[in-house]
Amino acid sequence: MNLPERMTFGIFLGPFHRVGENPTLAFHRDMELIEWLDELGYDEAW
């Protein structure tokens, strides 16, 4: 069995937002979180 040299990390960020929340602002907040996770070394985001 071939194992990777290091463990990789990812996140599933489901589209769960409060009712009545501005969808554009929610999307921008989610993208900002993904950018921070990229800085922390996460490999994937779904």
ABEGO torsion letter per residue (X at the ends): XBBBABBBBBBBBBBBBBBGBBAAAAAAAAAAAAAAAAAAGBABBX
